[in-house]
Amino acid sequence: MIEFRNKFHPGQVVRHKLFDYRGVVFGVDQTFQLSEDWYEEVARSRPPKDQPWYHVLVHGAHHTTYVAERNLAADPSEQPVEHPLLNRYFDKFSDGFYGNSREEN
């Protein structure tokens, strides 16, 4: 049985190591799940496909990104992220992490 251990989790604020933007993780794929065409065109640093990839709401933007684990780091600022889709996934922010109280019921 394969056990996956992703470094980041939904609700965690992260920073992109290469492009220096902040964002919040809203989804995790244990391995690369997009098309080969997307990988060839967008993933220019050729990160491994057999490691976790993350869906990220980009701070101060209207788009999302799909990022390999090796290109992310935890954001130590504990500052909130601004994104128009934030409330679709999370409804609270505390100590640098987003959560969803609807999941707690």
C-alpha positions as CSV (number, residue, x, y, z in Angstrom):
1,M,0.0,0.0,0.0
2,I,1.3,3.4,-1.0
3,E,1.2,6.1,1.8
4,F,1.2,9.7,0.6
5,R,2.6,12.4,2.8
6,N,2.0,15.8,1.3
7,K,3.9,18.7,2.9
8,F,1.0,21.2,2.6
9,H,-2.7,21.0,3.3
10,P,-5.9,22.9,2.3
11,G,-6.1,26.2,4.2
12,Q,-2.3,26.6,4.5
13,V,-0.8,29.8,3.2
14,V,2.2,29.2,1.0
15,R,4.8,31.1,-1.0
16,H,6.0,30.1,-4.5
17,K,9.8,29.7,-4.4
18,L,10.4,30.7,-8.0
19,F,7.9,33.4,-8.6
20,D,7.5,34.8,-5.1
21,Y,3.8,35.0,-4.9
22,R,1.7,34.1,-1.9
23,G,-1.5,32.0,-1.9
24,V,-3.6,29.5,0.0
25,V,-3.9,25.8,-0.8
26,F,-7.4,24.8,-1.7
27,G,-6.8,21.3,-3.1
28,V,-4.1,18.6,-3.2
29,D,-3.4,15.9,-5.8
30,Q,-1.0,13.2,-4.7
31,T,0.5,13.1,-8.2
32,F,0.3,15.4,-11.2
33,Q,-3.2,15.2,-12.7
34,L,-3.3,17.6,-15.6
35,S,-2.6,16.9,-19.2
36,E,0.8,16.2,-20.8
37,D,0.3,19.3,-23.0
38,W,-0.2,21.5,-19.9
39,Y,2.9,20.1,-18.3
40,E,5.1,20.6,-21.4
41,E,3.8,24.2,-21.9
42,V,3.6,25.5,-18.3
43,A,5.8,23.4,-16.0
44,R,9.1,24.6,-17.4
45,S,11.2,23.6,-14.5
46,R,10.0,20.0,-15.0
47,P,9.1,19.2,-11.5
48,P,8.4,15.5,-10.7
49,K,4.9,14.2,-11.6
50,D,5.0,11.5,-9.0
51,Q,5.0,14.0,-6.1
52,P,2.1,16.1,-4.7
53,W,0.8,19.0,-6.7
54,Y,-1.3,21.8,-5.2
55,H,-4.3,24.0,-6.3
56,V,-3.5,27.5,-5.0
57,L,-5.6,30.7,-4.8
58,V,-3.2,33.4,-5.7
59,H,-3.1,36.5,-3.3
60,G,-4.2,39.7,-5.0
61,A,-5.3,37.9,-8.2
62,H,-8.4,36.4,-9.8
63,H,-6.7,33.2,-11.0
64,T,-5.6,30.0,-9.4
65,T,-2.4,28.0,-10.0
66,Y,-1.4,24.4,-10.0
67,V,2.0,24.0,-8.4
68,A,4.4,21.1,-7.7
69,E,5.3,20.6,-4.0
70,R,9.0,21.3,-4.6
71,N,8.2,24.9,-5.7
72,L,6.3,25.8,-2.6
73,A,7.3,26.9,1.0
74,A,5.2,27.7,4.0
75,D,4.5,31.4,4.3
76,P,5.7,32.6,7.7
77,S,3.9,36.0,7.5
78,E,0.6,34.7,9.0
79,Q,-1.1,37.4,6.8
80,P,-4.5,36.7,5.1
81,V,-4.8,36.1,1.4
82,E,-7.1,38.2,-0.8
83,H,-8.9,36.3,-3.6
84,P,-12.4,36.5,-4.9
85,L,-13.0,32.7,-4.5
86,L,-11.7,32.4,-0.9
87,N,-15.2,32.3,0.6
88,R,-16.1,29.3,-1.6
89,Y,-13.6,27.1,0.2
90,F,-13.0,28.7,3.6
91,D,-15.0,30.8,6.1
92,K,-12.4,31.5,8.8
93,F,-8.8,32.6,9.2
94,S,-6.8,32.2,12.4
95,D,-3.0,32.1,13.2
96,G,-2.1,32.0,9.5
97,F,-4.4,29.2,8.4
98,Y,-7.8,29.1,6.8
99,G,-10.5,26.7,7.8
100,N,-14.1,25.8,7.2
101,S,-16.4,25.7,10.1
102,R,-19.0,23.8,8.0
103,E,-16.7,20.7,8.1
104,E,-16.7,20.8,11.9
105,N,-20.4,20.0,12.2
